[in-house]
Amino acid sequence: MKTPLARAVVAALAPALPAAVLSYPSLVHAATAAPETALTPVVVSASRAEQPITDVVADVTVIDRETIERSGAVAIADVLARVPGIAISRNGGPGTTTNVFLRGADGRFTAVFIDGVRVDSQSTGGATWNAIALSQVERIEVLRGPAAALYGSDAVAGVVQIFTRQGAPGFYPEVRLGLGSDDTRSLGAWLRGGGDGFDYALGVNGERSDGFNARLLGNPDRDGYQRDSASARLGWRAAPGHRVELSASATTLHAGYDGFTPGQDDQSHHRLQTLGLQWTADWSSDWRTRLGLTRGTDVYQTRPSPYRTQTRVDTLWLRNEWRLPVGVATVDWERREDVLTNASTTPADTRRHQNALALGYRLRHGAHTLQLNARHDDDSEFGGQTTGQIAYGFDLTHAWRLTASAGTAFRVPTLFQRFSIYGTPDLKAESARTAELGARWHSGADRLSVVAYRSRVRNLIDYVSGPGPCANGTGAYPGCYANVGRARLSGIGVSGGTRLGAVNLSASWDVMQPLNTVTDKRLPRRPRTQAMLTADTTLQGWRLGGELQRVGNRFDNAANTQRLSAYTLLNLSAERSLARDWRLQLRLDNVTDRDYQLARGYATAGRTVFVALVWTPH
């Protein structure tokens, strides 16, 4: 979309970008290893407890708020698409149906949490990515690899942990105003602070966009969106060693989409809410207890075509953690309850629960790092599911680490897949076995990571057209859900970074083979190869960056007869301080105005520009 504003930004940015940046037009900054900082980053996804990233064996990426702001993205999927091992598909603009493929696995195989609250749809399976408000996100952790021995059902391909802003001593207000192509505009305000054992973080944000026509051959209208969000985190040190934290978030998304009825103005409405209460007690330097009670609610409805579905996930989690003379041991008890309200299920309100007991042990001793986990889930519908994982790391030298891990995982069918008119009650749980090997090197500003993995998935669930045992199996257009597939998800991921003079460089390259082993066909909408290249530097008060994203060809259907062409995107960014408390951020995406598709028949944005003004008083 060649707007005058976009052309003006191109003209303004191009002369300013140094030769080094233009030589590496677009390196995305989402490497497995974090960049050098004064403090070692801490992650929680790998063990459900705080760990220095240097002690983690798993393949983890951390995305901080600075990276999110510089991305200029309005949707969380666009940020995740820059992470090694992740590809996305989307039916139009940022407000439309989105899928995130982690290591080639479908989105339902990734467990997603917001401030520790599990979010999931028992209709489609997996998180409703387009309903998550990126504006409220402070930090994202992406764990690649099976984690069912920690998190239970869903964590087959990995885990995405999303954290909203957190309070801190003092007072830190922020106001952010943004304007961009397609009449995109946003306005948000946040307050963080704390003192005397109490801390808080509050935020509200509104986004609007007229969008573009989502379906290439559909209704010739503009399918825009409106996303409003709020978040709150309150913390209280009730006594020495005891902390209570309350978190809440709410997002409403109204988006246009193009269905299959000519001339119809199709609209979708999402509501995503999370609520969590956590108590942490440090009884001594060697014993910690955590108790969490959470609820995630996902509501989706459409008009004028009448459809409504609601999922509620309630979780109660109790952990005890002991620091032993050698290593750390954990014992978890967890209860999860899923409730689906959907007119096409029988009954309209269907539910199930899972009770789980999990044991864990992790060790960091000299050159050796070890993590062991085992978990047994007792499902009210499927009975027992036992999973385990082992991960080992060895420091070959101060700079080199070798890693190896293996694990099992599962996902139970959604309530919709079992009890709707398309459902089959005797569906089996999907299960997987995964093994991976890795090598990491880190010396100063230089880093390199290589990970090879292989997963075998059994009892894949898919919708099968034709007569079947479900209520819809004898209809005019018969079809039912069934366990019909097996898959092999294998690949190699390489990522790294360095510093050349004043320029920071990062790159990643993924070679993936997401294969349906029954048909010997590639799974739909997954690329075999993808690569990212980013560079950033400072020049005369400006922070300048560029990134180049290459995604290989994909197939839109299971038969591999409908090809989606490969594409390359060039994005540029610039930021500078205007005054003591003011910052200006500029972003130009798809500089070459490349036409490409993430799903067959659906359009994507052309060249777009986004300008943000941020006020953060010191």
N, C-alpha and C positions, 0 to 999 in steps of 0.2 A: 504494500500500500504506500505509494509514493506521495506522501503529503508534503506541503511546503515546509511545515515545521521539521519533518524528518530530514529534508534536504538541507535545511539551515544548520541542523545539528551536525550532519556529515561534514559540511563545509567548515564548521567551527572546530570540530575535533580532529579531523585528518591532519592539518598542518602541525597540530600540537603533539601528536603521538610521535615519540622518538623512533628511530630506525629499529631499535631492538624490539619494540613492541610490534611494529609492523612486520618484522621478520618472523615473529611467532604470533600470528594474528589472533589466536584465541585459545589460551590455555585455561581450562576450568580449574578452579581451586577447590577440590574436594578429594584430596588424596587420603589414602589410608592412614598415613602417619601425619600427625599434626605438625604445623610449622613451629619453628623454634620460638619459645616464649620463656619468660623468666620463671614461670611456674609450670610444673608438669600438669597437663590436662588430666581431669578426672572423669571417668565414665562409669555408668551404672548398668548398662544394657548387658554386658558380658556375664554378670553374676547376680544381678538384681541388688547390688551393693556398690558403694563407692570404691573405685580402684584407680590408681594411677594408670594411665594408658600404657606406660612402660611395663606394667605387670600383666597386661592382657594378652592372651594367646590368640583370641578370636580375631577375625577380620572386621575391623570397626572403622567407620568414618564419623568424624565430628564436624558439624556445621554450626558456626557461631552466628550471632546477630549481625556482625559486620559483614560476613560473607553473604548473608541473606539480603541485606540492604544493597550491597553492591551488585547483586544479581539483577535488581530491578524487577524481579518476578512478582506477579500478583497471585499466583497459584503455587501451592507447595509442590505439586508434581513437576513444575518447571525447575525448581531447585533440585529435586531428587534426580531429575534426568541428567544432571551434571555429575552425579556420583558414580564412581566405578561400579559396574555390574548391574546398573539399573537402566531400563528402557520404559517408555510410556506409550500409551495409545489414548486418543481422545476424540470424541465425536463433535468437533468444532472448537469453540472458544473455551476460556478458563472455567466457565460455569457449567459446562456440559459433562456428560458421563466420562470418567477417566479411569484408566487402569494402570497400575504400576507393577512392572515385572522385575522382580529381584532374582538375579541369576537365572533368568528365563522362566521362572515359575509364575503362575497366575497370581493376581493380587490377593486372592483368598488365602494363599499360603504364607502371607506375611502378617504377623501379629502387630497391631498398632496401638500405642498408648499415648494419651495426652495427660501430662502430669500424673502418670501412674494409673490413669483410668483407661480400661480397655474399651475401644470403640470398634464396633462390628455391625454388619448388616446380616440378619438371618434370612434375608430374601436373596440378595445377590451373592453374599459371602464376601468377607473382607471389608475394609474401611471405605467410606464414601469420601474419596480423596478431594473431590471438588468442593465439598462442604467445609473442609478444614481451613480456618482463617490464618493465612501466613502472617498477617500483620501482627498477630498476638504472639508469635513464636519467637522465643529467645535463643533456642538451641535445639538441634536435632542430632540424634545418634542413630546411625544405621549399622546394625549387626548383621553380617552376612553369614549364613550357615544355620543348620538346624538348632533350635533352642527349646524344643518341647519338654526336655528334661528340666527346664527352668520355668517355662511359661504355660505348658500344657498344650491343648489343641490350638491349631492355626500356625504355630511357629515352625513351619516346615522349611521355608527358604530363608527365614530370618526374622528380625524384629526392627521396627522403627519406633523409637521413643521420641516424643515431642514434648518440649518443655516451654511453658509460657514464662513471662518475666517474673523474677523473684525479687523480694524486698532486700534492702541493705541499709545499714546505719546511715543516717543523714536524710536529705530530701532531694530527689532527682526528678523534676518534671521533664516532659518531652512532648512537643507538638510536631506533627508531620503533615505536610500538605503536598499532594502529588497531582500532576496533570500529564496526560499523554494522548496518544493517538486513539482513534475510535471514540473520541470524547470521553476518555477514561479519566476519572477524578477520584481522589481519596482524601480523607481528612481523619486524623486520629490524634488522641491525646492519652498520655500515660503518666502515672505518678508512682514513684518508688520511694521508699523511705523506711525508717525504723529507729528504735531507741528504747532503752530500758527493758530489754527482753522481748520487744514486740517489733515485727517487721511486716511490711505490706507492699503489694504491687497491684495497681488497678489500671485498666486500660479499656478504651472504647475506640472503635474505628468503623468508618463507613466507606464503601467503595461502590462506584457506579461506572458502567460502561455501555455505550450503545452497541458495541460489538460489531460483528460482520455476519454475513450470511453463512450459516454453519454447513448447510448441505449444498453441494455444488449443483445438483439437479433438482433441488427441492424448492420450497417457497422462496421467492426472491425478496426476502425481508432481512432485516438485521436482527441477529439473535444476541441481544445484550444480556447483562446480568446486574444484579444488585445484591451485595453481600454486606451485612451488618454483623458486628461481632463485639463481644465484651469478655474480659477475663479478670479474675481476682485470685490472689494468693495471700493468705494471712498466716503469719507464723507467730508462735508464742512460746517462750521458754518458761514453762510453768514452774520448774524447779531446776536446780543444778542437775544436768544430765538428762532432763526431760524436755521434749519439744513436741508441740501439737501444731499441725499445719492443716489449714482448710483451703481447698482450691476449687474453683468453679469457672466454667467457660460456657459461652452460648454463641452460636452462629446461626443466622438465617440467610438462606440463599434463594433468590428468585431469579430464574434464568430461562431464556428462550431457547427452544430447540426445534429442529425440523423433523416431524414424524413422517408418516406415510400418507396423510390425507392432504391433497392439494388445496392450497388456499387457507389452511387452518393455522391459527396462531397458537402453537403449542407452547405451554409454559410448565416448568417444573418448580417445585417448592421443597426445599430441604430445611430441616431443623436439626442441628447437632448440639447436644448438651453433655457436659461432663460435670460431675460433682465427686469430690474426694475428701476424706478425712483420714489423717495419718498421725499416729502417735509413735514417737521414738524414745526409748528409755535406755540410757547407758547406766546399767547397774554397777558396773565397775569398768576398769580399762580393758577387761577381757570378756565382758558379757554384754550383749546388746539385744534388745527386743524391739520388734516393729509390728505394729498392728495397723492395717489399712482397711477402710470400708469405702467402696467406690460404686458409682452408677454412671453408665454411659447410655444415652438415649439418641437414637437415630430415626428421624421421621422423613419419609419421602412421599410426595403426592404430585399428581399431574392434573392439568385441565387444558382444554375442555374434555379430553379423554379422562374419564373418572378412574383414578387408581390411587390407593393409599396403603402404605405399609409402615409399620413401626416396630423397631427392635429396642429392647431394653436389656442391658447386661449388668447384673449386680455381682459384685465380687467382695468376699471377705478373705483377707490374707493375714496370716500370723507367721512371723519368722523369729527364730532365736539364733543368734550368732555367737560363737565362742572362739576366742583367740587362744589356740593351744600352744604348748611349748614349740611345736613345729606345725605351722599352717593354721588355717581357719576352717571351722566346721559350721554348717548351717542345717537347720531343720525347718521346713516350711509346711504349714497346713493351709489349704486354700479351698474355698467353695465358690463356684461360679453358677449363676442362674441366668438362663436365656429365656426371654419371653418375646414371641412374635405375634403381632396383631395384624391380620391380613384377611380380607374377605374371602380369598380363594382357598384358605386352609380350613381343615375340619379337625377340631373346632376352630372358630375364628381367632381365639386366643390359644396358642400352643406354647408349651414350655418344656424345659428340661433342666437338669442340674448335674454338676460334676463336683465330686469331692476328691481332693488330691493330697497326697503326702509326698514330700520331696526331701532328699538328702543331698548335701553338697560338701565338697572339700576343695580347698585351693591352697597352693603352696608356692612360695617364692623363696628359694634357698640357693644362694650362690648363683651358678649358671643355669639352674633348673627352675622352670615354672610348670606347675601342674594344676589342672582343674578337672574334678570328677563330679558328675551329677547323675542322679537317678530319681525317677518320679513315677508314681502310680496314680492314674486318674480312674475313678470309678464313675462311669457315666450312667445316668438313670435309664438310658435307652440302649446303650451298647455294652454295658458291663465294663470290665477292666481293660485299661490300656497302659502298658508299662514302657517307658522310654528311658534312654540313657545317653550319656556323651562323655568322652574323654578327650582332653586336649593337653598337649605337651609342647613346651618350648625349651630350646637349648641355646644359650648364648655361646656361639662358637668363638667369637672375640668380643671386644667391647662394642664394635660396630655391627657385627653380624648376629642374627638370630634365625634359627631354623625352627619351624613349627609343624606339627602334625595333629590331626584331630579326626574323630569319627563320632557319629551320632545317629539316633533314630528319632522320628517325629511322626505326627499324625494330625489329621483334621477330620472331625466328625461332620457328616452332612448337615447342611443348614435345615432348619425347621421347614422352610419353604420347599426344599428339595424332597422332603419326606412326606409332608402333610398337605401340600397344595393339590390342586386338581392335576398338576403335572408330576406330582411326587410319587415316590415308591417307598413305602414304609420299611422294607427290608434292605435298604441300601447299606453298604459296608463303609466303614471309615477309610478315608484315603491315608496311605502310610508311605513312609520314605526312609531310606538308608543313605547316608552321605559320608564320604571320606574326603579329606583335603590335605594338601601339603603346601607349605609356604616357606619363603625366605625373605628376610627383611634386612636392609642395611641403612644405617643412619649415622652420619658423621657431620656435625655442625649443621649447616644449612642444606646439606645434600642428603637425599633419602631415596630409597628404592624398595619396592615391595613386589613380589611375585607370588601369586596364589593359584594353585591348580585344584579343581574340585570335580567331584562326580557324584550325582544323586540318582537313585532309582526310585521311582514313585509307582506304587501299585494301587489298583482299584480307583483309578481316576474317574470322576463323575462328570458326565456330559449329558446334554439334552439330545435324545435320539428321536428323529422323526420316524413316524410309522406306528402301527398298532403296538400297544403295550399294556401293562397291568394297571396303569393309573387311570383316573377318571377321564382324562383327556385322551386315553389310548384308543377310544372308539369314536372320537369326534370327527368333524369334517376335515380338520387338519390334525390328525393324531400325532402324539409324541409324548414321551415321558423321560424323566431323569433315570440314568442307569449307570452302574459301574462297568464301563466298557473299555477303559484305556489303561495303558502303562506308558511311562515316560522315562527318558534318561536326560538329565540336565547336567551337562558337563561343560567345562570351559577353563580358560586361563585368563587371569587378570593381572596386568602390569601397571603400576603407578609409581610416580616419583616426582622429585622436584629438586631444584638447585637455584643458585643465585649467580648471575653473570653481571659483574659490575653493579649497577644500580637497579638491575631488572630481576625480579623474582619470576621463575619459570616453574610451571607444573604441567604434568601430562599424565594421561591414563589411556590404556588400550585394552579392550576386552575382545576375546574370541570365544564365542559361545555356541553350543550345539544343543538347543532345546528340542528334543526329538520325541515324537510319538512312536514308540517302538512297535505298536501294533500295525500301524500303517506305513512306518518308515518315512513319515513326513514331518517337516518342521512345524512346531506349534505356531498358531497364528499370531501375527503382529510382533514377533520377536526377531531382532536382527541377529545375524551371525557375528558381525563385527561392529564395533563402535569405538570411537576415539575422541579424546578431549585434549586441547592444548590451550594453556592460558599464560598470560604475562601481565605483570603490573609493575609500575615504577612511579616515582615522584619527579616532577619537573616544574620548577618555578611556582611552587605552592599548590600545584595540581597533583592529585593521585590519578594516574591514567592506567587503564586496563583494556585488554582485549582477550577474546576467547574464540576458539574455532572448534566447532562440534561436527563430527562426522558420524552418521548412522548408516549402516549398510542396508541392503534391500531386505524386505520382509514379504510374507505372504499374508493376505487378509483372510483367507479361508483355510479350513483344515485340509482340503484336498490339494493345496498348494498350486492352484490354477490362477489365482488373482494376485498379481505381484504389485507390491508397493515399492517404488523406486528408492534408491539410496539418495541421501541429501547431505549437504554441507551448509552450516550456518556460521556466519561471522557476526559477532556482537562486540560492541565497544562501550566503555564506561569512563566517566570522569567525575571527580569529586574534589571540592576544595572548601576551605573555611572562608566565609565572607566577612565575618566579624568574630568576636570572642565566643559568642553563643550560637552562631548561625552556620549551617553547612548547606552547600548546594550539591545535589547529585544529579548527574545526567546519564542516561542510558539509551543506547541505540541498538536495537535487536534486528537480526536478519538484514544486515546492511545491504546485501546484494539483492534484496527483495525476491528471494528464492521461493518458487512454488513447490510445495511438498505436501504429503498427506501422512497423518498418523493413523487414519482409518479410511478405508476405501469409500469414496464418494463424499467425504467431509473435508471442508476447507480448513486451512490454518492461517494465522496472521501473516501478512506481508511485512514490509519494513515498518517498524514502529519505534516511536520515541517516547521516553518517559522522563519527566523532570520533577524532582522532589526538593522541597525546602524544609530543613529540619532545624528546630529550635531546641537546644539542650543547654540551659543555663548552668554554669559552673558554680 
